[in-house]
Amino acid sequence: MNKDNFAHKASDWDSPQKIGMTSKFVEEMNKNVELNKSLRVLEIGTGTGLVGLQILPKVKSAVLVDTSESMLNILRQKLEGIEPVEIVHGEIFEYQRKDIDLIFSAMAFHHLTDMDRVLKHLYNIMLPGAQIVVGDIRTEDGSFHNFEPIPHKGFDTDELGKQFTNAGFKIKSCYTYNLLKKELIPGTINEYEQFILVAQKNI
């Protein structure tokens, strides 16, 4: 397993800003997909569960995936006594069963390296007609992560949409739903557009 890049961030991850940001994603996701007790869902990059814990009460079962053991340890504390939840520590490729009705991911796709391989794998583990909802940021200059080396400095949604299409998905919608603001230099506010992309596995 690779180094836990979030070990130093896990303990104070649940900030008011992050809670607000994830709640906006869940609100937007609810406008695009109908959650119900028949669904088995999977979250990529679940972290401490800020999104997943809002979804759990509305679905049948959930698989929560993350590469950070320290983040998952916090999630496990929150999940004590809550069933049925399956936690997967590692990359999404660790999950092999083909039984997922809905996949969702908030601000984690830009950490995925081989996007074509990821999308092919997601297509394979999804049931016919299953949907995927991705929330992330549009292309930026690298300042969002303080110029740390990450796989994607946001996304050109046209290009990302083509990758989904090439993997066998049909794009249902893709649009900007939020504007994040960060003060990197005192007095200077940087703005980052968050988009939501909804796609469906072709039957």
Contacts in CASP RR format, 6 or more apart in sequence:
PFRMAT RR
TARGET T0000
AUTHOR 0000-0000-0000
METHOD contacts of the structure
MODEL  1
MNKDNFAHKASDWDSPQKIGMTSKFVEEMNKNVELNKSLRVLEIGTGTGL
VGLQILPKVKSAVLVDTSESMLNILRQKLEGIEPVEIVHGEIFEYQRKDI
DLIFSAMAFHHLTDMDRVLKHLYNIMLPGAQIVVGDIRTEDGSFHNFEPI
PHKGFDTDELGKQFTNAGFKIKSCYTYNLLKKELIPGTINEYEQFILVAQ
KNI
1 67 0 8 1.000
1 69 0 8 1.000
1 89 0 8 1.000
1 90 0 8 1.000
2 67 0 8 1.000
4 67 0 8 1.000
4 68 0 8 1.000
4 69 0 8 1.000
4 70 0 8 1.000
5 67 0 8 1.000
5 68 0 8 1.000
6 13 0 8 1.000
6 47 0 8 1.000
6 68 0 8 1.000
6 70 0 8 1.000
6 71 0 8 1.000
7 68 0 8 1.000
7 69 0 8 1.000
7 70 0 8 1.000
10 48 0 8 1.000
10 68 0 8 1.000
10 70 0 8 1.000
10 71 0 8 1.000
10 73 0 8 1.000
10 74 0 8 1.000
11 70 0 8 1.000
11 74 0 8 1.000
13 47 0 8 1.000
13 48 0 8 1.000
13 50 0 8 1.000
13 71 0 8 1.000
13 74 0 8 1.000
14 48 0 8 1.000
14 50 0 8 1.000
14 74 0 8 1.000
18 50 0 8 1.000
19 50 0 8 1.000
21 106 0 8 1.000
21 107 0 8 1.000
21 178 0 8 1.000
21 180 0 8 1.000
21 194 0 8 1.000
22 50 0 8 1.000
22 51 0 8 1.000
22 54 0 8 1.000
22 106 0 8 1.000
23 54 0 8 1.000
24 177 0 8 1.000
24 178 0 8 1.000
24 194 0 8 1.000
25 51 0 8 1.000
25 106 0 8 1.000
25 107 0 8 1.000
25 135 0 8 1.000
25 178 0 8 1.000
25 194 0 8 1.000
25 196 0 8 1.000
26 51 0 8 1.000
26 54 0 8 1.000
26 55 0 8 1.000
28 177 0 8 1.000
28 178 0 8 1.000
28 196 0 8 1.000
29 104 0 8 1.000
29 133 0 8 1.000
29 196 0 8 1.000
32 133 0 8 1.000
32 172 0 8 1.000
32 173 0 8 1.000
32 196 0 8 1.000
32 198 0 8 1.000
33 102 0 8 1.000
33 131 0 8 1.000
33 133 0 8 1.000
33 198 0 8 1.000
35 55 0 8 1.000
35 58 0 8 1.000
35 59 0 8 1.000
35 102 0 8 1.000
36 58 0 8 1.000
36 59 0 8 1.000
37 58 0 8 1.000
37 59 0 8 1.000
37 60 0 8 1.000
38 60 0 8 1.000
38 101 0 8 1.000
39 59 0 8 1.000
39 60 0 8 1.000
39 101 0 8 1.000
39 102 0 8 1.000
40 59 0 8 1.000
40 60 0 8 1.000
40 61 0 8 1.000
40 62 0 8 1.000
40 63 0 8 1.000
40 99 0 8 1.000
40 100 0 8 1.000
40 101 0 8 1.000
40 102 0 8 1.000
41 55 0 8 1.000
41 59 0 8 1.000
41 61 0 8 1.000
41 62 0 8 1.000
41 63 0 8 1.000
41 100 0 8 1.000
41 101 0 8 1.000
41 102 0 8 1.000
41 103 0 8 1.000
41 104 0 8 1.000
42 62 0 8 1.000
42 63 0 8 1.000
42 64 0 8 1.000
42 65 0 8 1.000
42 95 0 8 1.000
42 100 0 8 1.000
42 102 0 8 1.000
42 103 0 8 1.000
42 104 0 8 1.000
42 125 0 8 1.000
43 49 0 8 1.000
43 51 0 8 1.000
43 52 0 8 1.000
43 55 0 8 1.000
43 62 0 8 1.000
43 63 0 8 1.000
43 64 0 8 1.000
43 65 0 8 1.000
43 103 0 8 1.000
43 104 0 8 1.000
43 105 0 8 1.000
44 65 0 8 1.000
44 92 0 8 1.000
44 103 0 8 1.000
44 104 0 8 1.000
44 105 0 8 1.000
44 108 0 8 1.000
44 109 0 8 1.000
44 112 0 8 1.000
45 65 0 8 1.000
45 66 0 8 1.000
45 67 0 8 1.000
45 105 0 8 1.000
45 108 0 8 1.000
45 111 0 8 1.000
46 52 0 8 1.000
46 64 0 8 1.000
46 65 0 8 1.000
46 66 0 8 1.000
46 71 0 8 1.000
46 72 0 8 1.000
46 75 0 8 1.000
47 64 0 8 1.000
47 66 0 8 1.000
47 68 0 8 1.000
47 71 0 8 1.000
47 72 0 8 1.000
47 74 0 8 1.000
47 75 0 8 1.000
48 71 0 8 1.000
48 74 0 8 1.000
48 75 0 8 1.000
48 78 0 8 1.000
49 64 0 8 1.000
49 75 0 8 1.000
49 78 0 8 1.000
50 106 0 8 1.000
51 104 0 8 1.000
51 106 0 8 1.000
52 62 0 8 1.000
52 64 0 8 1.000
52 104 0 8 1.000
53 78 0 8 1.000
53 79 0 8 1.000
55 62 0 8 1.000
55 104 0 8 1.000
56 62 0 8 1.000
56 82 0 8 1.000
56 85 0 8 1.000
59 102 0 8 1.000
60 84 0 8 1.000
61 84 0 8 1.000
61 85 0 8 1.000
61 86 0 8 1.000
62 84 0 8 1.000
62 85 0 8 1.000
62 86 0 8 1.000
63 85 0 8 1.000
63 86 0 8 1.000
63 87 0 8 1.000
63 88 0 8 1.000
63 95 0 8 1.000
63 100 0 8 1.000
64 72 0 8 1.000
64 75 0 8 1.000
64 85 0 8 1.000
64 86 0 8 1.000
64 87 0 8 1.000
64 88 0 8 1.000
65 87 0 8 1.000
65 88 0 8 1.000
65 90 0 8 1.000
65 91 0 8 1.000
65 92 0 8 1.000
65 94 0 8 1.000
65 95 0 8 1.000
66 72 0 8 1.000
66 75 0 8 1.000
66 88 0 8 1.000
66 89 0 8 1.000
66 90 0 8 1.000
67 89 0 8 1.000
67 90 0 8 1.000
67 91 0 8 1.000
67 111 0 8 1.000
69 89 0 8 1.000
72 87 0 8 1.000
72 89 0 8 1.000
75 87 0 8 1.000
76 87 0 8 1.000
79 85 0 8 1.000
79 87 0 8 1.000
88 94 0 8 1.000
88 95 0 8 1.000
92 112 0 8 1.000
92 118 0 8 1.000
92 121 0 8 1.000
92 122 0 8 1.000
93 117 0 8 1.000
93 121 0 8 1.000
95 125 0 8 1.000
96 125 0 8 1.000
97 125 0 8 1.000
98 124 0 8 1.000
98 125 0 8 1.000
98 126 0 8 1.000
98 127 0 8 1.000
99 125 0 8 1.000
99 127 0 8 1.000
100 125 0 8 1.000
100 126 0 8 1.000
100 127 0 8 1.000
100 130 0 8 1.000
101 126 0 8 1.000
101 127 0 8 1.000
101 130 0 8 1.000
101 131 0 8 1.000
102 130 0 8 1.000
102 131 0 8 1.000
102 132 0 8 1.000
102 133 0 8 1.000
103 122 0 8 1.000
103 126 0 8 1.000
103 130 0 8 1.000
103 131 0 8 1.000
103 132 0 8 1.000
103 133 0 8 1.000
104 132 0 8 1.000
104 133 0 8 1.000
104 134 0 8 1.000
105 132 0 8 1.000
105 133 0 8 1.000
105 134 0 8 1.000
105 135 0 8 1.000
105 136 0 8 1.000
106 135 0 8 1.000
106 136 0 8 1.000
107 135 0 8 1.000
107 136 0 8 1.000
107 137 0 8 1.000
107 194 0 8 1.000
108 136 0 8 1.000
109 115 0 8 1.000
109 134 0 8 1.000
109 135 0 8 1.000
109 136 0 8 1.000
109 152 0 8 1.000
109 155 0 8 1.000
110 136 0 8 1.000
110 137 0 8 1.000
110 150 0 8 1.000
110 151 0 8 1.000
110 152 0 8 1.000
110 153 0 8 1.000
110 154 0 8 1.000
110 155 0 8 1.000
111 150 0 8 1.000
111 151 0 8 1.000
111 152 0 8 1.000
112 118 0 8 1.000
112 151 0 8 1.000
112 152 0 8 1.000
113 151 0 8 1.000
115 152 0 8 1.000
115 160 0 8 1.000
115 163 0 8 1.000
116 163 0 8 1.000
116 166 0 8 1.000
116 167 0 8 1.000
119 163 0 8 1.000
119 164 0 8 1.000
119 166 0 8 1.000
119 167 0 8 1.000
119 169 0 8 1.000
120 167 0 8 1.000
122 132 0 8 1.000
122 167 0 8 1.000
123 167 0 8 1.000
123 168 0 8 1.000
123 169 0 8 1.000
123 201 0 8 1.000
126 132 0 8 1.000
126 201 0 8 1.000
127 201 0 8 1.000
128 201 0 8 1.000
128 203 0 8 1.000
129 200 0 8 1.000
129 201 0 8 1.000
129 202 0 8 1.000
129 203 0 8 1.000
130 200 0 8 1.000
130 201 0 8 1.000
131 172 0 8 1.000
131 198 0 8 1.000
131 199 0 8 1.000
131 200 0 8 1.000
131 201 0 8 1.000
132 169 0 8 1.000
132 198 0 8 1.000
132 199 0 8 1.000
132 200 0 8 1.000
132 201 0 8 1.000
133 196 0 8 1.000
133 197 0 8 1.000
133 198 0 8 1.000
134 196 0 8 1.000
134 197 0 8 1.000
134 198 0 8 1.000
134 199 0 8 1.000
135 194 0 8 1.000
135 195 0 8 1.000
135 196 0 8 1.000
135 197 0 8 1.000
136 154 0 8 1.000
136 155 0 8 1.000
136 194 0 8 1.000
136 195 0 8 1.000
136 197 0 8 1.000
137 144 0 8 1.000
137 154 0 8 1.000
137 155 0 8 1.000
137 180 0 8 1.000
137 192 0 8 1.000
137 193 0 8 1.000
137 194 0 8 1.000
137 195 0 8 1.000
138 154 0 8 1.000
138 155 0 8 1.000
138 156 0 8 1.000
138 157 0 8 1.000
138 176 0 8 1.000
138 192 0 8 1.000
138 193 0 8 1.000
138 194 0 8 1.000
138 195 0 8 1.000
139 153 0 8 1.000
139 154 0 8 1.000
139 155 0 8 1.000
139 156 0 8 1.000
140 153 0 8 1.000
140 154 0 8 1.000
140 192 0 8 1.000
141 153 0 8 1.000
142 153 0 8 1.000
143 182 0 8 1.000
143 184 0 8 1.000
143 190 0 8 1.000
144 153 0 8 1.000
144 154 0 8 1.000
144 180 0 8 1.000
144 182 0 8 1.000
144 190 0 8 1.000
144 192 0 8 1.000
145 153 0 8 1.000
146 184 0 8 1.000
155 195 0 8 1.000
157 174 0 8 1.000
157 195 0 8 1.000
157 197 0 8 1.000
160 197 0 8 1.000
161 171 0 8 1.000
161 174 0 8 1.000
161 197 0 8 1.000
161 199 0 8 1.000
164 171 0 8 1.000
164 197 0 8 1.000
164 199 0 8 1.000
165 171 0 8 1.000
168 201 0 8 1.000
168 202 0 8 1.000
169 199 0 8 1.000
169 200 0 8 1.000
169 201 0 8 1.000
169 202 0 8 1.000
170 199 0 8 1.000
170 200 0 8 1.000
170 201 0 8 1.000
170 202 0 8 1.000
171 197 0 8 1.000
171 198 0 8 1.000
171 199 0 8 1.000
172 198 0 8 1.000
172 199 0 8 1.000
172 200 0 8 1.000
173 196 0 8 1.000
173 197 0 8 1.000
173 198 0 8 1.000
174 195 0 8 1.000
174 196 0 8 1.000
174 197 0 8 1.000
174 198 0 8 1.000
175 195 0 8 1.000
175 196 0 8 1.000
176 193 0 8 1.000
176 194 0 8 1.000
176 195 0 8 1.000
177 194 0 8 1.000
177 195 0 8 1.000
177 196 0 8 1.000
178 193 0 8 1.000
178 194 0 8 1.000
179 191 0 8 1.000
179 192 0 8 1.000
179 193 0 8 1.000
179 194 0 8 1.000
180 191 0 8 1.000
180 192 0 8 1.000
180 193 0 8 1.000
180 194 0 8 1.000
181 189 0 8 1.000
181 190 0 8 1.000
181 191 0 8 1.000
181 192 0 8 1.000
182 189 0 8 1.000
182 190 0 8 1.000
182 192 0 8 1.000
183 189 0 8 1.000
183 190 0 8 1.000
184 190 0 8 1.000
END
